[in-house]
């Protein structure tokens, strides 16, 4: 009997991990009315983070609703950015609107498609969603980022950055809210985090 219970518990755990965190749900309504703020930098000092050189490109502050999170342990990019958040703000932070989309994650990619008719113009949807590759500035920030669940609202402060490392490693943040495809994600050095 104990063996059967262990097998059932293992299968349930596998299902929960595979399915992912169902997240926090809210009643309909725009939860994050503001836009991210981005201030371009010039001639800013770079710094070393382990084996990687971090060069700030823009000061970046964002309050957004987390659609999904994903941790990474394998690959060179996971050494510098162990976590991704897909986030939404403006109209796309409304639960009623989010419920009209399917959201999926691939390796460092974030995909969405409407469940029926597209409820907003595509350019408006694209400009209010982001896939963010996060670089925690400290162990404390890393621990707190790792505890964030889908659905929560986060405020993060730091920099959009360019990273260089051993063996020609190069990774650069997007600096646009309207681009798509490869290179369209934000690579953010996170110094400040609050969650509600």
C-alpha positions in Angstrom: 0.0 0.0 0.0 2.8 2.4 0.9 4.4 1.8 -2.5 1.2 2.6 -4.3 0.8 5.9 -2.3 4.4 6.8 -3.2 3.8 6.1 -6.9 0.6 8.2 -6.8 2.4 11.1 -4.9 5.2 11.0 -7.5 2.8 11.1 -10.4 0.9 14.1 -8.8 4.2 15.9 -8.3 5.3 15.3 -11.9 1.9 16.6 -13.1 2.1 19.7 -11.0 5.7 20.5 -12.2 4.8 19.8 -15.9 1.6 21.8 -15.7 3.4 24.7 -13.9 2.2 27.1 -11.3 -1.5 28.0 -12.1 -0.8 31.5 -10.7 -2.8 34.2 -9.0 -6.1 35.2 -10.5 -7.8 38.6 -10.1 -11.2 39.9 -11.0 -11.5 41.7 -14.4 -9.9 45.1 -14.5 -6.6 46.8 -15.6 -4.1 46.1 -12.7 -1.1 47.9 -14.1 -2.1 51.1 -15.9 1.4 52.6 -16.3 4.1 52.0 -18.8 7.7 50.9 -18.2 10.2 53.8 -18.0 13.4 53.7 -19.9 16.2 56.2 -19.9 19.0 55.7 -22.4 22.5 55.9 -21.0 25.8 56.9 -22.7 29.3 56.3 -21.6 28.2 54.4 -18.5 30.7 52.3 -16.6 30.5 48.6 -17.1 31.1 46.1 -14.2 32.2 42.6 -13.8 29.8 39.9 -12.6 31.7 36.7 -12.2 33.1 35.8 -15.6 30.8 38.3 -17.3 31.1 42.0 -18.2 27.9 43.9 -17.8 27.4 47.1 -19.7 24.3 49.2 -18.9 22.4 50.5 -21.9 19.4 52.1 -20.2 17.9 52.7 -16.8 14.8 50.6 -16.7 11.9 50.5 -14.2 8.8 48.4 -14.7 5.7 47.5 -12.8 4.0 44.6 -14.6 1.8 41.5 -14.0 3.7 38.3 -14.3 2.2 35.9 -16.9 4.7 33.1 -16.4 8.1 32.3 -14.9 10.7 29.8 -16.0 14.0 28.9 -14.3 17.1 27.7 -16.2 20.0 25.5 -15.0 21.7 24.4 -18.2 23.4 26.4 -20.9 25.9 29.3 -20.8 23.1 31.8 -20.6 21.7 30.3 -17.4 25.0 31.2 -15.7 24.2 34.8 -16.1 20.4 34.8 -16.3 18.8 31.9 -14.4 15.2 33.1 -14.7 12.7 34.5 -17.2 9.5 36.4 -16.6 6.8 36.9 -19.2 5.0 40.1 -18.2 2.1 42.3 -19.2 1.0 45.9 -18.4 -1.7 48.3 -19.5 -4.8 46.6 -21.0 -2.9 43.3 -21.1 -2.7 43.2 -17.3 -6.5 42.7 -17.2 -7.5 39.2 -16.3 -10.5 39.3 -18.7 -8.1 40.0 -21.6 -5.4 37.5 -20.5 -8.1 34.8 -20.4 -8.6 35.3 -24.1 -5.1 34.1 -24.9 -3.1 30.9 -24.8 0.4 31.5 -23.5 3.3 29.0 -23.9 7.0 29.0 -23.2 9.8 27.4 -25.2 13.5 27.6 -24.5 14.0 31.3 -23.6 11.0 32.1 -25.9 7.4 33.2 -25.0 4.5 32.6 -27.4 0.9 33.6 -27.4 -2.2 33.2 -29.5 -5.8 34.3 -29.1 -8.4 31.6 -28.1 -10.7 33.2 -30.7 -10.8 36.5 -32.4 -7.9 38.8 -31.6 -9.3 41.0 -28.9 -6.9 44.0 -29.5 -4.8 45.1 -32.5 -1.6 43.0 -32.6 0.7 46.0 -32.3 -1.1 46.9 -29.0 -0.8 43.4 -27.7 2.9 43.2 -28.6 3.7 46.6 -27.1 2.2 45.5 -23.7 3.9 42.2 -23.3 7.6 41.3 -22.7 9.7 38.3 -22.2 12.4 39.3 -19.8 15.7 37.5 -19.1 16.6 38.5 -15.5 20.0 38.9 -14.0 19.8 39.2 -10.2 22.2 41.8 -8.9 22.4 40.0 -5.5 21.7 36.6 -3.9 18.8 38.3 -2.0 17.2 39.5 -5.2 17.8 36.1 -6.8 15.9 34.4 -3.9 13.0 36.8 -4.1 12.7 36.6 -7.9 12.6 32.9 -7.6 9.7 33.1 -5.2 7.5 35.1 -7.6 4.4 33.3 -9.0 2.4 33.8 -12.2 -0.3 36.4 -11.7 1.6 38.5 -9.1 2.4 42.1 -9.8 6.1 43.0 -9.6 8.0 46.3 -9.6 11.6 45.9 -10.7 14.3 48.5 -11.0 17.7 48.2 -12.7 19.2 48.4 -16.2 18.8 46.9 -19.6 22.2 45.6 -20.4 24.6 44.0 -22.8 26.7 41.1 -21.5 30.0 39.7 -22.8 31.8 36.7 -21.5 34.2 33.9 -22.1 34.5 32.2 -25.6 32.8 35.0 -27.4 29.6 35.1 -25.3 27.5 38.1 -26.2 23.9 38.9 -25.2 22.2 42.2 -25.7 18.9 43.5 -24.5 16.2 44.8 -26.8 15.6 48.6 -26.3 12.3 48.6 -28.0 8.8 47.8 -26.8 7.5 47.0 -30.3 10.1 44.5 -31.8 9.3 40.8 -32.3 11.3 37.6 -32.7 14.9 36.8 -31.8 16.5 39.7 -30.0 13.2 41.2 -28.9 13.5 40.3 -25.3 14.7 42.5 -22.4 17.9 41.5 -20.7 17.6 43.2 -17.3 20.0 43.6 -14.4 17.6 43.6 -11.5 18.7 45.7 -8.4 15.3 46.3 -6.8 12.2 44.2 -6.5 8.9 44.5 -4.8 5.9 42.1 -5.2 2.2 42.5 -4.5 
